[in-house]
């Protein structure tokens, strides 16, 4: 089985999306948070194939909600909304590393 789909749509894509979203949160730019949500779509589709994570397609909505909260001035709540994406990225990195080893 090839690991290229996991490398392309898994950990690297999720990490890039998370970095973009965190950059938007730190610089208080809701647009960057929304872009992070769009970039997380392929990784969410990939995660949807894991057992127990069938609702992973909802993960791109978290940065979108965080962008709205940041726009309304609730920076702490926006940061909390990124927690599921952080956990999903950690799971993707762990899965990728396990498949490589």
C-alpha distance (Angstrom), angle and dihedral (degrees) to the residues before:
residue distance angle dihedral
X1 . . .
X2 3.79 . .
X3 3.78 120.1 .
X4 3.81 94.4 -158.2
X5 3.82 94.9 98.5
X6 3.79 89.1 52.5
X7 3.79 91.2 50.1
X8 3.80 95.0 46.0
X9 3.78 101.1 40.0
X10 3.79 101.2 20.2
X11 3.77 128.0 56.1
X12 3.83 101.3 -4.5
X13 3.80 93.9 49.7
X14 3.79 93.3 44.8
X15 3.80 91.5 46.8
X16 3.81 91.9 51.1
X17 3.82 91.4 47.5
X18 3.79 91.3 48.5
X19 3.81 92.6 48.9
X20 3.81 91.1 50.4
X21 3.81 91.2 48.7
X22 3.80 93.2 46.4
X23 3.80 90.0 48.4
X24 3.79 88.9 53.6
X25 3.79 90.7 49.4
X26 3.80 94.3 48.4
X27 3.81 93.5 46.2
X28 3.82 92.6 39.2
X29 3.80 93.8 -121.4
X30 3.83 110.8 145.1
X31 3.80 90.9 -168.6
X32 3.78 91.5 63.5
X33 3.80 90.0 50.5
X34 3.80 90.1 52.9
X35 3.82 90.2 47.7
X36 3.80 88.7 52.8
X37 3.79 88.7 55.5
X38 3.81 91.7 51.7
X39 3.81 91.0 48.3
X40 3.81 90.1 51.1
X41 3.83 93.6 60.5
X42 3.87 97.4 90.1
X43 3.79 91.2 47.0
X44 3.80 90.8 49.0
X45 3.79 90.3 52.3
X46 3.81 89.4 49.8
X47 3.81 91.3 48.0
X48 3.79 90.5 50.6
X49 3.81 87.9 72.2
X50 3.80 93.4 61.8
X51 3.80 117.1 97.3
X52 3.78 111.6 -100.4
X53 3.81 94.1 15.9
X54 3.78 100.7 84.0
X55 3.81 90.7 129.6
X56 3.81 92.7 57.6
X57 3.80 89.0 113.7
X58 3.81 86.1 79.1
X59 3.82 92.2 64.6
X60 3.83 95.6 87.4
X61 3.80 88.1 58.8
X62 3.81 91.9 63.9
X63 3.83 95.1 69.8
X64 3.81 89.2 43.1
X65 3.81 91.0 55.0
X66 3.81 88.7 43.7
X67 3.82 89.4 54.0
X68 3.81 89.9 53.1
X69 3.81 91.5 47.7
X70 3.80 91.4 48.6
X71 3.79 90.0 49.2
X72 3.81 88.5 53.7
X73 3.83 90.8 50.4
X74 3.81 100.5 -103.6
X75 3.80 101.3 126.7
X76 3.82 96.1 161.8
X77 3.81 92.5 51.7
X78 3.80 89.5 47.8
X79 3.80 89.3 54.4
X80 3.80 91.1 51.3
X81 3.81 90.0 51.9
X82 3.81 89.4 61.2
X83 3.82 92.8 58.4
X84 3.84 94.8 91.4
X85 3.80 90.1 52.6
X86 3.79 91.4 49.7
X87 3.82 90.6 51.4
X88 3.80 92.3 46.1
X89 3.81 90.9 50.5
X90 3.80 90.8 50.7
X91 3.81 89.3 51.1
X92 3.81 91.6 49.3
X93 3.80 92.5 49.4
X94 3.81 90.9 48.1
X95 3.82 91.5 48.5
X96 3.80 92.1 48.2
X97 3.80 92.6 48.7
X98 3.81 91.1 47.8
X99 3.82 90.5 51.7
X100 3.79 91.8 49.0
X101 3.81 94.1 51.3
